[in-house]
Amino acid sequence: MKRTLVSTLVLTAAMCGQAVNGGTLDFLQQTDSKNIYLGFQLYNGDLDGVDGVGQDMSVLNATLGYSLVGGISIEARLGAGSDQLDSLIQDPVSSYMAGLVRYHYTWNSNIMVYAGAGLAVRGHSSVIDVDDQQFGAAVSFGLNLFGNDNTAVNLEYFAISGDERYSSIGIGVHHYFGKY
């Protein structure tokens, strides 16, 4: 599982490097870096197996987003979960990658609610006796409470559908490099 994720990341980095050298990503020069936001969350998650047995997990999630227009943004998420904190980074029980389209609404420049939907692929280690990779729909519902113009405490519900349904509730931080 770890080798698959590492090789995927290396291949993606190589392809992006080649695309930048080849000039195919020239449109990025026209984009505004102030539309980018990052998030880090710690979730308490539950993975429901096919046989009805659930597994409680701690999950680390990283979010990279780009605000488009009118409260709409796109997000990429990467997460890893384990039932033991010492194996969360080294050998996670479950990991996922997700892409979402998100809509947010902001009150008084300090409270933001949002909902997102998209697709996810989830992989499992050999600890869980299920299929190695699964695809499913992903949804998120969250609340950002801004302490300043760019950084917010984040509360979120995140779920991935499929035979082994995953759901989680978490807390974290979102940082916006510009106005959201």
Buried (B, 14 or more C-beta within 10 A) or exposed (E): BEEEBEEEEEEEEEEEEEEEEEEEEEEEEEEEEEBBBEBBBBBBBBBBBEEEEEBEBBBBBBBEBBBEEEBEBBBBBBBBBBBEEEBBEEBBBBBBBBBBEBEBEBEEEEEBEBBBEBBBBBBBBEBBEBEEEBEBBBBBBBBBEBEEEBBBEBBBBBBBBBEBBBBBBBEBBBBBBEEB
